[in-house]
Amino acid sequence: MDILTNIPLLAALFGILFAQFVKIPIAYLVTRKIDWKLFTSTGGMPSSHSAAVTALATAVAFETGLGSPLFAVAAIFSIIVMFDASGVRFQAGQQAIIINQMRIDFQLFVNQSKGWAQKKDEEKINELKTLLGHKPSEVFMGALTGIFISIIIYVFII
């Protein structure tokens, strides 16, 4: 099966898995709490989006060279994904924080007027997801992660 020998694809997938996994010990160092949900969540340090696309672009560079059209596509794709991760998605997360605070304030009002505290958890509304995008430092560290993964694969493994 050719897909199992597609090193750029495997490097990108490993970049995602590695970046998602490493979020757990990094968050533990900051919060002193282990949160396994970080493995499947978006946002956080490092950006798995950045790790994936830079691992892909770096692997494509190893396979086809920096002057190839395929590398140009992978590089521009990487830039767009990283820009989106640190721009649009990050701002959406910031808006979700404000909306969640508005919901908390509204819930406090409802609680005071209609006994919100007596309702079951299933009856309460879930919060909007605030950890959607990345800070520039998270994107940068994700990008370095992906680049290093492909370099290690091509220099030490292949």
C-alpha positions in Angstrom: 0.0 0.0 0.0 1.5 3.2 -1.2 -0.2 5.3 1.5 2.0 3.6 4.2 5.1 4.7 2.4 4.0 8.3 1.9 6.4 10.0 4.2 5.1 13.5 3.9 1.6 12.3 4.9 3.0 10.2 7.8 5.1 13.1 9.0 2.1 15.4 9.0 -0.1 12.9 10.8 2.7 12.3 13.4 3.0 16.1 13.8 -0.6 16.3 14.7 -0.4 13.4 17.2 2.8 14.6 18.8 1.6 18.2 19.2 -1.7 17.1 20.6 0.0 14.7 23.1 2.6 17.2 24.2 -0.1 19.7 25.1 -1.0 17.5 28.2 2.4 17.8 30.0 2.8 21.4 29.0 -0.6 22.2 30.5 0.3 20.2 33.6 3.5 22.3 34.1 1.3 25.4 34.1 -1.8 24.2 36.0 -0.6 21.2 37.9 -3.6 19.3 36.6 -3.6 16.5 34.0 -6.3 17.2 31.4 -6.5 14.3 28.9 -9.2 16.2 27.0 -6.5 18.4 25.6 -5.5 15.5 23.3 -8.6 16.0 21.3 -9.2 19.7 21.7 -8.2 22.6 19.5 -6.0 25.5 20.7 -3.2 25.4 23.1 0.6 25.0 23.0 1.8 23.9 20.5 -0.5 24.3 17.6 -1.1 20.9 16.0 -2.3 22.6 12.9 1.0 24.3 12.5 2.9 21.2 13.3 1.0 19.2 10.7 1.4 21.7 7.8 5.0 22.5 8.5 5.9 18.8 8.8 4.1 18.3 5.5 5.9 21.2 3.8 9.3 20.2 5.2 8.8 16.6 4.1 7.7 17.8 0.6 10.9 19.9 0.5 13.0 16.8 1.3 11.1 14.8 -1.4 10.9 17.3 -4.2 13.3 20.2 -3.4 12.7 23.8 -2.4 12.3 24.8 -6.0 9.4 22.4 -6.8 5.9 23.6 -7.5 4.7 21.0 -5.0 6.7 22.6 -2.3 5.3 26.0 -3.2 1.8 24.6 -2.8 2.7 23.1 0.6 4.4 26.2 1.8 1.5 28.5 0.8 -1.0 26.1 2.3 1.1 26.1 5.6 1.1 29.9 5.7 -2.7 30.1 5.2 -3.4 27.5 7.8 -1.1 29.2 10.4 -2.5 32.6 9.6 -6.1 31.3 10.1 -5.1 29.5 13.4 -3.6 32.6 14.9 -6.0 35.1 13.4 -9.6 34.2 12.6 -9.9 31.2 14.9 -8.1 33.0 17.8 -10.5 36.0 17.5 -13.5 33.6 17.5 -12.2 32.2 20.7 -11.9 35.6 22.2 -15.5 36.4 21.2 -16.6 33.1 22.8 -15.1 34.2 26.1 -17.1 37.4 26.1 -20.3 35.6 25.0 -19.8 33.0 27.7 -19.4 35.8 30.3 -22.7 37.3 29.0 -24.3 33.9 29.4 -23.0 33.6 33.0 -24.4 37.0 33.8 -27.7 36.1 32.3 -27.7 32.8 34.1 -27.1 34.6 37.3 -30.2 36.7 36.6 -32.3 33.6 35.8 -30.9 31.9 38.9 -32.0 34.7 41.1 -35.4 35.0 39.5 -36.4 31.4 38.7 -34.4 29.0 40.8 -31.8 28.1 38.2 -29.7 26.3 40.8 -32.3 23.6 41.3 -32.2 22.5 37.7 -30.3 19.4 36.6 -27.0 19.7 34.7 -28.7 18.2 31.6 -31.0 21.2 31.5 -28.2 23.7 31.5 -26.7 25.0 28.3 -23.1 24.0 27.4 -20.6 26.8 27.1 -19.3 27.9 23.7 -15.8 26.6 23.0 -13.3 29.4 23.9 -10.1 27.5 22.9 -10.5 27.6 19.2 -7.4 29.3 17.8 -3.8 30.0 18.7 -1.6 32.8 20.0 1.2 33.6 17.6 3.7 31.9 20.0 1.6 28.7 19.9 1.6 28.8 16.1 5.3 29.4 16.0 6.1 26.5 18.4 3.8 24.2 16.4 5.6 25.2 13.2 9.0 24.4 14.7 7.6 21.1 16.0 6.5 20.1 12.5 9.7 21.2 10.9 11.8 19.2 13.5 9.7 16.1 13.0 10.3 16.0 9.3 14.0 16.8 9.7 14.4 14.0 12.2 12.5 11.6 9.9 14.6 12.4 6.9 18.0 12.8 8.6 17.9 10.0 11.1 15.2 7.5 10.0 15.2 7.4 6.2 
